[in-house]
Structure formats: C-alpha cells, structure tokens
Amino acid sequence: MTWRKADWVFIGAIGLVVIVVSLLPTPRDRNPPVPDTPEHRTVASERACAGCHAPGAVSPLTARHPKRQDCYRCHRREAA
C-alpha cells in the first residue's frame, strides 16, 4: 500500500482536530471557584452549601443553576 499526499493531509487534519479539542477549556474551568471568604472556608461538605444557597436562604441559587448536590464537581476550591 502506498500513501498518497491526500492520505497524509487527512491524517494531519485529524491530528490537528485532536490537539485543538484537547486544548479547549472544560466546563469546570469556566465556572467560578468557591469564594475565599470566611463563610466558605468553614464549609466542610457540599451538603453545607444548601444552608445558604437554598431557595429563600441568604444567597439562593438562580433559576438557571442546576439542582445538584455535588457543588465541587463544577466549582473548584481555591488552593490554600
């Protein structure tokens, strides 16, 4: 089997697509981190987030926010 120029161009295009896709930001990178405030530093588990972010609480989540209990899946904690 001999490789034609079109074969090499196709392989190069596939390689370029793989590189570009691997460099795209993940959804976690686009979400805001957990704020570095005294209130957030004392949170020991994700379930504690609902204390302030439940409907009718101090800082409720917006209507567009997903109803999930795994906050750290999307929101990263800042390194200490």
Secondary structure, 3 states (H helix, E strand, C coil): CCCCHHHHHHHHHHHHHHHHHHHCCCHHHHCCCECCCHHHHCCCCHHHHHHHHCCCCCCCCCCCCCCCCCHHHCCCECCC
